[in-house]
Amino acid sequence: MTPDDYHSGLAYRGGAFALGQLTGWFTLKSMQTLLHRAARGEDVREGMQKLGRHSKDSFATMTHLPLSDAPFVSEVLPSWRRWLMSGVRDEYWDRMSFGGRRDRIAVPGLHVGGWFDLFLGGTLDNFRTLRLGAATPRARDGQRLVVGPWSHVDQTGTVGELSFGAVGSALALGLERIETDFIAAAIDADAEIPGPRVNVFVMGSGRWRSADEWPIPGTDWQRWYLGAEGTLCETRPVDAESSTDYLFDPNDPTPTVGGQTLMTGGRDGGVEWAPGPRDQRVLDDRADIVRFTSAPLRSDLEVVGPITATLHVSTDATDADVVVRLIDVWPDGRAMSIVSGVLRLSRREGPEAAARAVEPGVAHRIEIDMWATGQLFRAGHSVRVDVASSSFPEFDRNGGIGPHTADATTLTSATQRIHHDAGRPSFITLPVLPTD
């Protein structure tokens, strides 16, 4: 449950600033800093008063413009502005990251994560990178991966609005024993590292699935295409021209409802920002989400592994975010979120490249890393893909004015277009396993 890189695994995801998580983090660290100053005899009354006002209404902090001057969080620690303004992964981030030095690691590693942990991507990448490139054969062979239906702080098997039963809990799995047995073997150079190399919980099936590698051998990588009239199927589109438009207003951004977050609460005493699968029907009245839904499945579909969304998109602004969410639609109408991903178009060339504004009206082929999941879509359920331009306050708002949104004092609405025709297909790639 740790990032693989402080830039792209903590502060940013797909070029978007992880606003919700970092507001909480900087609140905590700023409070600790004030307490340390008070212990040294400094007068921190003004700072503590600002902390109190901020804590009562953190939403006001996250909607403040410009975000670089957000109340309280920007005033105590200079790193708020540094992190917010450092969209490019440069030497500053490289110095604090161990990602580029993982080939020096010469010990076995046990990687424990949750399908709804904000560090899920880093956990999976750490396992795979060390499995392939750790410094010694024993270290490479001794990597182990466990992923449950958990968040960053909860391993009970109940997360969001779903319970996966006692079988999904760390207690039932015997995680504590797995950890102690692993440590005992890891420090004994002659001991064999115990347990399966990969052990992941498949939500919807009520069972754990073991494998020797990740992704799991035998995976069938299926493309499910977005189509006209909100369809989703395995047939590639044949229309010469086909697209779906929606209007995004950053002054009324599409809200966060569940997911891979490390946030608590929500507006007006709600819990919609907290992690986990949550019913997306609360967003049904919003026109800034386009939804693509399959026909009800005739048989079970077991999706276990990394997921990517490949879209052709354009905007009438000079920048935009694209948020893609995979959803399990139940026969009773519930639309439970599973996993999501985001990409800021100005950062489409990767974290090391300088931000580059997009040309309005020009379609770009983008690939969005949605991390991974373990989900059984039951027969009678439908697979759904939602596309929007924000998940706020999980990520900062994109004002459509180009790469430098941190100093923006105004935000501009934009019309986004998802292309789904023969020459510009948009699809999600699902890792499908044969069901037992």
Secondary structure, DSSP 8 states (H G I E B T S, - for coil): ---S-TIIIIIEETTEE-HHHHHHHHHHHHHHHHHHHHHTT---HHHHHHHHHHHH-HHHHHT-SSGGG-TTHHHH-THHHHHHH--S--HHHHHH--GGGGGG--S-EEEEEEEE-TTHHHHHHHHHHHHHH-SSHHHHHTEEEEEEEEESS--SSEETTEE--GGGSHHHHTHHHHHHHHHHHHT-TTS---S-SEEEEEBTTTEEEEESSSS-TT-EEEEEEE-GGGBEESS----SS-EEEEEE-TTS--B--SBS------GGG--TTSSB--BGGGGTT-SS-EEEE----SS-EEEEEEEEEEEEEEESSS--EEEEEEEEE-TTS-EEEEEEEEEEGGGTT-TTS------TT--EEEEEEEEEEEEEE-TT-EEEEEEES--BTTS----SS-S--TT-S----EEEEEE-SSSS--EEEEEEE---
